[in-house]
Amino acid sequence: MADDLHVLEDRSSTIDINQASEVDLWCQRLGVSEMALRQAVADVGASPEQIAVHLGKK
């Protein structure tokens, strides 16, 4: 999964929680609910790397 995270991070340096397709993609990749993803973005910002660390996925 870490490799997938790096590939996707190269494509987008932030997660746009206003884009349903990005929310769906990141929820699937991180294995979390939309609510958990949105809370993580509120807590640490929209960086996929920081969110993964915050959620204990990395």
N, C-alpha and C positions, 0 to 999 in steps of 0.2 A: 504494500500500500504506500509506503514512503516514496517509492519510485513514481507511482501514479500522482502523488501530491506534487512532486517536483515538476513533472511534465505539465500538469495543469497550472501550476504556479507560473511557469514560464509563459503560458498563454495569457494569464491575467494576474496582475500583481495584487488585485483586491477582489473580494467577493461582493458583487452588486446584489444586495438583498431585495432590490426592487425589480430584479429580473427573475421571473419564475423559473426559467430554464436553468439559471445559475444556482438558484436555491435548491432545486431538485437535484442537480448534479452534485453539489457539495454535500447535501444531506446523504446521498447515496455513497459518495466516496468516503465520507467521515463516519458513516453509520450512525447518524444522529437524526433526531426529529427536526422539523422546521423550527419549532419553538426553541430547541436547544441551540440550533445554529444562530438564530436571531439574537438570543441572549448572549452567546459568545461574541458576536459582532458588537453588541452593545458594551460588553465587558472589556474587550481587548482591541477592538477595531476590526477592519475588514481584511487584514492580511491572512491568507490561507495558512501560512506557517505559524503565526501567532495563535490562530484559532485552533489548529491541530494540537499545539502544545497545551493550550488552555484546557482543551477537552481530554487531554491525556492520550491522544492518538499518536503522539510522536515522542 
